[in-house]
């Protein structure tokens, strides 16, 4: 039986320089990069998404960036279907697919599959949104906690789309979403998956996150947000994401730019903490305590992939 081709996954918190590492590995191993950051999938949102630069995109093929209309929504299941199709295309070219991103649910949907669940009901979703708008910010999270405590523990109280979906699943299927996750999942097949995780020192990570948020505002995040509001309106999906949310508050004169920067920095730090909580639950991750733009991390990752290739091509003989 021919050996399964490698599929490399680079995961870690925002600000850990996953992109820099992915480009180095793509050049070294003739690879192609597949995005797994949900906000970077949307067109026209640039400064606040930390997408790969034009120079980085020239160095290796990039997939699943800028393909979703900002007024539309892409679910984890839809992303998984598209990404799996891209992986098959990359396999046909006999190049190395490298998945990069920090959206844990989308990555899990791609690698492990999603459990079958009820179809989306727009009428129910609208009622839930209207109910949430009439009440305080923790209303949906409290509702989900009563229905499915395990799912409520995994979903942030401010993540309205995920809260609504989890409640929708509970109401429509009369089952807990956390229980459905255990049933009938369809993991990706045809690849030998290698998971490489970046786990920098927290103090150093937070410093980088603060500096990156500051650069976003210096590069014109508020001006970009104003243009995007004029083009797509406040209902654009990424407008509630980190950075854009605070920039929109500046435009609405709710806060000044200094306060917006501080709030964005705090929000990014909180997000990084939630990401690591999620990723620590992932199985078979090999971790490196550093940033992806450091030579030591790059050498470590090259060695990990080279070793995995040897193992796949020359599997160990069974014990006799």
C-alpha positions in Angstrom: 0.0 0.0 0.0 1.5 3.4 -0.9 2.3 5.7 1.9 -0.2 8.5 2.8 1.1 12.0 2.0 1.8 14.3 4.8 -0.6 17.0 5.9 1.1 19.6 8.2 -1.0 21.7 10.6 0.5 24.8 12.3 -1.6 26.0 15.2 -1.2 28.4 18.1 -2.5 31.6 19.5 -2.8 34.9 17.6 0.6 36.7 17.4 2.7 33.5 17.6 3.9 34.0 14.0 2.3 31.0 12.4 2.3 32.7 9.0 6.1 33.3 9.1 6.7 29.7 9.9 4.3 28.4 7.3 6.0 30.3 4.5 9.5 29.0 5.5 8.2 25.4 5.5 6.4 25.9 2.2 9.6 27.0 0.6 11.6 24.3 2.2 9.2 21.4 1.3 7.5 22.6 -1.8 4.3 23.3 0.1 1.0 25.1 -0.4 -0.6 27.1 2.5 -4.3 26.6 3.4 -5.9 29.3 5.6 -7.8 28.3 8.7 -8.5 31.7 10.1 -12.2 32.5 9.8 -11.8 36.3 9.6 -9.1 36.1 6.9 -11.6 34.3 4.7 -13.5 37.6 4.1 -12.7 39.9 1.2 -11.6 43.5 1.7 -10.8 43.2 5.4 -7.1 43.6 5.4 -5.4 45.6 8.2 -7.2 44.1 11.1 -6.9 40.5 9.9 -3.1 40.1 9.8 -3.4 38.2 6.5 -0.1 37.2 4.7 1.5 40.1 3.0 1.9 40.4 -0.7 5.6 39.5 -0.4 4.7 36.4 1.7 2.1 35.3 -0.9 4.6 35.4 -3.7 6.8 32.9 -1.8 4.2 30.1 -1.8 0.7 29.4 -3.1 -2.0 30.4 -0.6 -5.6 29.1 -0.5 -8.9 30.1 1.1 -8.1 33.8 1.7 -10.5 36.6 0.5 -13.2 34.3 -0.9 -16.2 35.1 1.3 -18.4 38.1 0.8 -18.4 40.2 4.0 -22.3 40.2 4.1 -22.3 36.4 4.0 -21.4 33.8 6.6 -19.2 30.7 6.2 -19.9 28.0 8.7 -17.3 25.5 10.0 -19.0 22.8 8.0 -18.8 24.8 4.7 -15.2 25.7 5.4 -14.4 22.0 6.0 -15.9 21.0 2.6 -14.0 23.7 0.7 -10.8 23.0 2.5 -10.9 19.2 1.9 -11.4 19.9 -1.8 -8.4 22.1 -1.8 -6.4 19.4 0.0 -7.3 16.9 -2.7 -6.1 19.3 -5.4 -2.8 19.8 -3.5 -2.4 16.1 -3.2 -2.9 15.7 -6.9 0.0 18.1 -7.5 2.2 16.0 -5.1 3.0 19.1 -3.0 2.8 19.5 0.8 -0.5 21.0 2.2 0.2 23.3 5.2 -2.9 24.3 7.2 -2.4 27.5 9.1 -4.7 29.4 11.5 -6.1 29.8 14.9 -9.9 29.2 14.5 -10.1 26.0 16.6 -13.6 25.0 15.6 -12.9 25.3 11.9 -9.7 23.3 12.2 -11.5 20.6 14.1 -14.3 20.5 11.5 -11.6 20.0 8.8 -9.5 17.4 10.5 -12.1 15.5 12.5 -15.4 16.3 10.8 -18.6 17.6 12.3 -21.4 15.5 13.7 -24.7 15.5 11.8 -27.0 18.2 13.1 -30.3 19.9 12.2 -30.4 22.3 9.3 -30.3 25.9 10.1 -33.6 27.6 10.8 -33.5 31.3 9.9 -36.8 32.0 11.7 -35.5 30.5 15.0 -32.2 32.3 14.6 -34.0 35.6 14.1 -36.1 35.1 17.2 -33.0 34.3 19.3 -31.2 37.4 18.0 -34.2 39.6 18.8 -34.5 38.1 22.3 -30.8 38.7 22.9 -31.1 42.3 21.7 -33.9 42.9 24.3 -31.9 41.5 27.2 -28.4 41.8 28.7 -25.3 40.4 27.0 -25.2 37.2 28.9 -28.7 36.0 28.0 -27.9 33.5 25.3 -25.0 32.0 27.3 -27.3 31.5 30.3 -29.9 29.9 28.0 -27.3 27.5 26.6 -25.9 26.7 30.0 -29.4 25.5 31.1 -29.7 23.3 27.9 -26.1 22.1 27.4 -23.7 22.9 30.2 -20.7 21.3 28.4 -21.2 23.3 25.2 -21.6 26.5 27.2 -18.3 25.9 28.9 -16.6 25.7 25.5 -18.3 28.8 23.9 -17.4 32.3 24.9 -20.3 34.3 26.3 -19.8 37.0 23.6 -19.6 34.6 20.7 -23.2 35.1 19.5 -23.1 33.0 16.3 -21.8 29.9 18.1 -24.3 30.4 21.0 -27.2 30.7 18.6 -26.1 27.6 16.7 -25.7 25.5 19.9 -29.1 26.6 21.1 -30.6 25.9 17.7 -29.2 22.4 17.7 -30.6 21.7 21.2 -34.1 23.0 20.3 -34.3 21.4 16.8 -32.8 18.0 17.6 -33.8 17.7 21.2 -30.2 16.6 21.9 -27.3 18.4 23.4 -24.8 19.8 20.9 -22.0 18.3 23.0 -23.6 14.9 22.6 -24.0 15.2 18.8 -20.3 16.0 18.6 -19.6 12.5 19.7 -21.7 10.9 17.0 -21.0 10.1 13.3 -18.0 12.4 12.7 -16.1 12.0 9.5 -12.3 12.7 9.9 -10.2 13.7 7.0 -8.6 10.6 5.4 -5.9 9.9 2.9 -3.3 12.0 4.8 -0.8 11.5 7.6 -1.5 14.5 9.8 1.4 16.2 11.6 0.3 18.9 14.1 2.9 21.5 15.1 2.0 23.9 17.8 3.5 27.2 18.8 3.4 28.1 22.5 5.5 31.2 23.2 6.2 32.7 26.6 3.0 34.4 27.6 4.6 37.7 28.6 6.5 37.9 25.3 3.3 36.9 23.4 1.3 39.6 25.0 4.0 42.2 24.2 3.9 41.2 20.5 0.1 41.3 20.5 0.1 44.8 21.9 2.6 46.0 19.4 0.7 44.4 16.5 -2.5 46.0 17.5 -0.7 49.3 17.8 0.7 48.9 14.2 -2.8 48.1 12.9 -4.1 51.5 14.2 -1.0 53.3 12.9 -1.5 51.8 9.5 -5.1 53.1 9.3 -7.4 50.6 10.8 -10.0 53.3 11.7 -9.9 54.7 8.1 -10.2 51.2 6.6 -13.2 50.4 9.0 -14.9 53.7 7.9 -14.6 52.6 4.2 -15.9 49.1 5.0 -18.8 50.5 6.9 -19.7 52.7 3.9 -19.4 49.7 1.5 -20.9 46.9 3.5 -22.7 48.5 6.4 -22.5 47.5 10.1 -24.0 44.0 9.4 -20.8 42.9 7.7 -19.7 39.7 9.5 -16.1 40.7 10.3 -17.2 44.1 11.6 -17.6 42.5 15.1 -14.2 40.9 15.0 -11.3 42.1 17.2 -9.9 45.5 16.1 -12.7 46.4 13.7 -15.2 46.4 16.6 -13.1 48.9 18.5 -12.4 51.0 15.4 -16.1 51.2 14.6 -16.6 52.5 18.2 -14.2 55.3 17.4 -16.1 56.2 14.2 -19.3 56.3 16.2 -17.6 58.5 18.8 -18.2 56.1 21.6 -14.6 56.0 22.6 -11.4 57.8 21.5 -8.6 56.1 19.6 -6.4 55.6 22.6 -9.1 53.8 24.4 -9.9 51.8 21.3 -6.3 50.6 21.0 -6.2 49.6 24.7 -9.5 47.7 24.3 -8.3 45.9 21.1 -5.1 44.9 22.8 -7.0 43.5 25.8 -9.4 41.7 23.5 -6.6 40.1 21.5 -4.8 39.0 24.6 -8.0 37.4 25.9 -8.5 35.7 22.6 -5.0 34.2 22.6 -5.7 32.8 26.1 -8.9 31.2 24.8 -7.1 29.8 21.8 -4.5 28.0 23.9 -7.2 26.6 26.2 -8.8 25.1 23.0 -5.6 23.9 21.4 -4.3 22.2 24.5 -7.3 19.8 24.1 -6.2 18.8 20.6 -4.6 15.4 20.3 -1.1 14.6 19.0 0.2 18.1 18.9 4.0 18.5 19.1 4.7 21.8 20.8 7.5 24.4 20.6 8.0 27.1 23.2 8.7 30.0 20.8 7.6 32.1 17.9 7.4 31.0 14.3 9.7 33.7 13.1 12.6 32.5 15.2 15.3 30.4 13.6 15.1 27.8 16.4 11.4 27.2 15.8 11.9 27.0 12.0 14.7 24.4 12.4 12.6 22.5 14.9 9.6 22.4 12.5 11.8 21.4 9.5 13.2 18.5 11.6 9.7 17.4 12.6 8.5 17.3 9.1 11.6 15.5 7.8 11.3 12.9 10.6 7.6 12.4 9.8 8.4 11.9 6.1 11.0 9.2 7.0 8.5 7.5 9.3 5.8 7.5 6.5 8.2 6.2 3.8 9.9 3.7 6.1 7.4 2.6 8.8 8.8 0.7 11.7 8.7 -3.1 11.4 6.2 -4.7 13.7 7.5 -6.4 16.8 8.0 -10.2 16.5 
